[in-house]
Amino acid sequence: MKNADNSRRAFVRFLAGSPLFLAAGIDGKSLHRLITGSTRDQGEAFDLIDQVSQDRQISSPGEALDIFDFEPVAKAKIPPAHWGYLITGTDDDGTIKANRDGYAKWSLRPRRLVDWSHLDTSATLLGHKYDTPIVICPLGSQKAFHSEGELAVARAAKAKNHLQVLSTVATTSIEDVIAARGAPVWWQLYHTSDWNQTRAMIKRAEAAGAPAVVFTVDLIGGSNRETMFREAMNDTRTCTNCHSGGQPRPGVSGRVDDRDNRRKPAFANPAPGAPIPEAGPPTWDYVKRIRDTTSMKVFVKGILTPEDAELAIQHGASGIFVSNHGGRADNSLRATVECLPDIVKQARGRLVIELDGGVRRGTDIFKALALGANAVGIGRPYIWGLGSFGQEGVEAVMMILRKELEIVMKQCGTTSVRGISPAYLASR
Ligand SMILES: Cc1cc2nc3c(=O)[nH]c(=O)nc-3n(C[C@H](O)[C@H](O)[C@H](O)COP(=O)(O)O)c2cc1C
């Protein structure tokens, strides 16, 4: 505790004395009061720090040293309410931090003098070979971040040969995204309260050529997105010009049964025939029902325990996403990467396992692969790229992560993704 106090004091002294803050008209005393104050004061302090660091933004993707360099540029270009949608977690956002901290619980065990001259970063998922195991996670409403939205992301995925997973609440149709990607994408499903409609959406994705449906199960009970509501209050635009559901507010989750989502392309064609209302929230039988409905492979997204991994297998899933929705589902305070080893042990090779949540560095990707993930997903970082420079930004983010992964693979003496094993990690 004493150490933490000392480091905090040193940090505040450092910030307070920084010429950048003085130049921005922020005095050291005020900053000190905020940083040592309540959680909300601290939030304000970090906003100030953000503001100052924005003065030193990159002006082209090529200037970025790491993926974090895209974040302030995107923040400056994306409207505040949409920025809030991107950054929010749930409650006080603690699980976002937990996801990041999770990777620090393992250290690397580098091996020397290995010939890595034929480095193979490729990964094969459902028979398709990708250049890397880095997956573009499903993320809703991408035109809220850039006018080309999911199309720019699809073009970047094509250029760098990444797996892209398209959200149910995408602002571009699956047919257009597959055309832009030049290859099938996987399709993520949020169920609706009408099975007839849900089935029609699944069938549409299948007809478009998606080889997998990824059923997201971690938001079914709802989530409390305070940061989103707070950021929306800073937006002076009239939300109802675009959002028929109105201003985001507590109790309106932004999920598929909300009026607002009905304008999304996945809901464009009303399902023919009479509605088939669901009796209640979905349970494991629903996974089997999806499997019996489609020839696509079924993945379940949002799995965090070995018990649920086993149930996924029993109900016919081919794979799972070990994910907590980027800390925006339940505020579990448990990192996805911490959940991974028990799940891998339980699955015994019977599931394709994707991990996402807080992945920001090549070393994070390496650790997740070493702990048994077959693929590793990112969410917010590619949107930082999209929001700042469109397709070029997304490509640059993916490229930086790939380069970082290559370095750690070489430094650890691994020559292929399959060769990355727990032997390269030590628990801290
Ligand atoms: C703004 C935003 C929208 C998202 N939309 C969806 C979605 O529509 N469907 C889904 O399954 N996951 C969605 N996710 C979760 C991501 O697929 C992924 O699990 C998460 O972003 C990974 O964490 P990271 O952002 O820390 O990389 C969303 C995440 C964010 C940040």
The ligand as a Gaussian input file, in Angstrom:
#p B3LYP/6-31G(d) Opt

LIG

0 1
 C      -18.675000      -0.860000     -29.383000
 C      -18.718000      -2.351000     -29.265000
 C      -19.737000      -3.032000     -29.913000
 C      -19.783000      -4.427000     -29.842000
 N      -20.765000      -5.081000     -30.534000
 C      -20.817000      -6.423000     -30.470000
 C      -21.802000      -7.126000     -31.212000
 O      -22.606000      -6.541000     -31.933000
 N      -21.825000      -8.475000     -31.085000
 C      -20.940000      -9.163000     -30.283000
 O      -21.012000     -10.394000     -30.193000
 N      -19.964000      -8.512000     -29.621000
 C      -19.880000      -7.172000     -29.701000
 N      -18.883000      -6.523000     -29.038000
 C      -17.842000      -7.290000     -28.318000
 C      -16.669000      -7.636000     -29.239000
 O      -17.052000      -8.587000     -30.196000
 C      -15.471000      -8.212000     -28.458000
 O      -15.910000      -9.304000     -27.700000
 C      -14.779000      -7.183000     -27.557000
 O      -14.814000      -5.896000     -28.131000
 C      -13.329000      -7.578000     -27.319000
 O      -12.742000      -6.744000     -26.371000
 P      -11.801000      -5.476000     -26.712000
 O      -12.703000      -4.402000     -27.226000
 O      -11.185000      -5.172000     -25.394000
 O      -10.780000      -5.922000     -27.735000
 C      -18.811000      -5.138000     -29.095000
 C      -17.788000      -4.437000     -28.465000
 C      -17.726000      -3.065000     -28.552000
 C      -16.585000      -2.346000     -27.897000

